[in-house]
Amino acid sequence: MSGRIAVLPARVADQIAAGEVVERPASVVKELVENALDAGARSVRVELEDGGRSLIRVSDDGEGMSPADARLALQRHATSKIRAAADLIGVGTFGFRGEALPATASVSRFELETSADGVNGVRLRVTGGTLDGTEEAVRQRGTTVIVRGLFFNTPARRKFLRAPATETRAVTEAVTVLALTRPDVAFTLTSDGRVLLEAAAAGRLIDRIHALWGRELADTLLPIAHRHGTFEISGFAQRPSQARPAGRKGYVFVRGRPVKDPFILRAAEAGYRSAVAPGDRPTLILFLDLPGDGVDVNVHPAKAEVRFRDRFLLEQVVGDGVRAALAPLEAAATLASGSGSVGAPVLEAAPWEGTGMIPAGVPTDLFGAQPFGERPRGPELLQVFDTYLLFQADDGVVIVDQHSAHERVLYEGVMRQLGGDGAPAQRLLLPLTLEFTAPELEAIDAHRELLQRVGYELEPFSGRTVVVHTAPNPHPRFEASRCLQELVADLAGGRFGGWANRLERFAATFACRAAIKAGHHLDPDEARELVRRLLAATLPAHDVHGRPTIVQLPKGELERRFGRA
């Protein structure tokens, strides 16, 4: 039997190809704006009507095309970006497949107007993939593409378009992403005559972020600049204290090309380790640069995905880059304004230095140990409300939350113990007998080795009873039985879920339950030792929930409040 296989008609093949590239108005805008950027545009303007259903117009001041090139550009696989398969390695342009214009023209009433010299221009009209006419046009150097009636000839596809407001939001997101790649290019987006996005050309990426989302977000971001071998990561990571469960922005760019890669974002989030609460998601804008032969960009019709030769190493570099960005972290908090206050922030951004993120003017050995009998080193410490420790630094007054601080110190110590020989334990003169529920007994069995490494030696007794022979002793007010019961309950109930691995989850849970509490009075030596250990920590600025451990009241703010400035 023969005749079952046939070559598709050209028009059907074009519409199938269009389906790979043109999904909705946002994908049309993305392709056309990418073409404009590849053409060297310094200004790009996008106009929509009815969410792009009725009209999409993209205008630029780029190189433009000659009449001959304009006609050729409407042919499938016609491109100026590559000439041979070898050119796909390290291709440095947004587009290279040569499908955007013909694919869009095959499912719309399409018009292309372009000029390469600002004198001789051409206008081409295409309806559903068929060239209707060509005429001369007078216009400035650059290109304008007009798309009307998207999917007019494929009604089934048109039915899948969303409401105009939804399609407009998708276009806005597409333009926003491309605007991030090129802060030196001006972008304007209007919808039904209303300006939705207007970003002037900027010299710095942070200025473009400010133009797109406002200073409120821009001020929460920390710069990333990290290199490992041939891999380089730049961009911005949000301060841990500003991370939220929802509303985060996450963008990944590889060699300047926007891609969708949740694994890279996950690797970046791992760089925060215990600096954010489980479930909170920091905003991340990541630019990855690597050799062209280390990434394959030709794996997705819309160029939305790429494949890495050494993904494991790249993800490790991304995590290291984020951790390095947290080193110069600025901790910020605000103090509620009282009666008559001008309402300005009192506790403002406090600069940090070095990998320990120590407040400016506070040497790492400020509260160092001293020989017996000598006067304690460093400034005087004051405990207030049996919760906060205050001391003077060069640039102001530093305030430490004793519970959050001890939580951070314990967490880092427990992580070292879990990877080493464990913590010293105190053998109890009278062993404790405690009862647990069935799920809690399962949690004890699952974490028995970890519990022993932090100091708890447990033995099943009978039924639901467990005997405790040894316990840790992290501070004089430590309640071994209460801490164990709360720790096991948290582990059984999954309260501390969302951590990168089981060790981190366990260490965070133990640190939270074992730390000195608010309301505990500390003697001067205890307070000094706690602050000393906090300043020596790797990430002292936040506890395991992402809350700040240290804030600084700048000297200048004190002088302003008392009328001295």
Secondary structure, 3 states (H helix, E strand, C coil): CCCCCCCCCHHHHHHHHHHHHCCCHHHHHHHHHHHHHHCCCCEEEEEEEHHHCCEEEEEECCCCCCHHHHHHHCCCCCCCCCCCHHHHCCCCCCCCCCCHHHHHHCCCEEEEEEECCCCCEEEEEEECCEEEEEEEECCCCEEEEEEECCCCCCHHHHHCCCCHHHHHHHHHHHHHHHHHHCCCCEEEEEECCEEEEEECCCCCHHHHHHHHHCHHHHCCEEEEEEEECCEEEEEEEECHHHCECCCCCEEEEECCEEECCHHHHHHHHHCCHHHCCCCCECCEEEEEECCHHHEECCCCCCCCCCEECCHHHHHHHHHHHHHHHCCCCCECCCCCCCCCCCCCCCCECECEECCCCEECCCCCCCCCCCCCCCCCCCCCCEEECCCEEEEEECCEEEEEEHHHHHHHHHHHHHHHHHCCCCCCCEEEEEEEEEECCHHHHHHHHHCHHHHHHCCCEEEEEECCEEEEEEECCCCCCCCHHHHHHHHHHHHHHCCCCCCCCHHHHHHHHHHHHHCCCCCCCCCHHHHHHHHHHHHCCCCCCECCCCCECEEEEEHHHHHHHCCCC
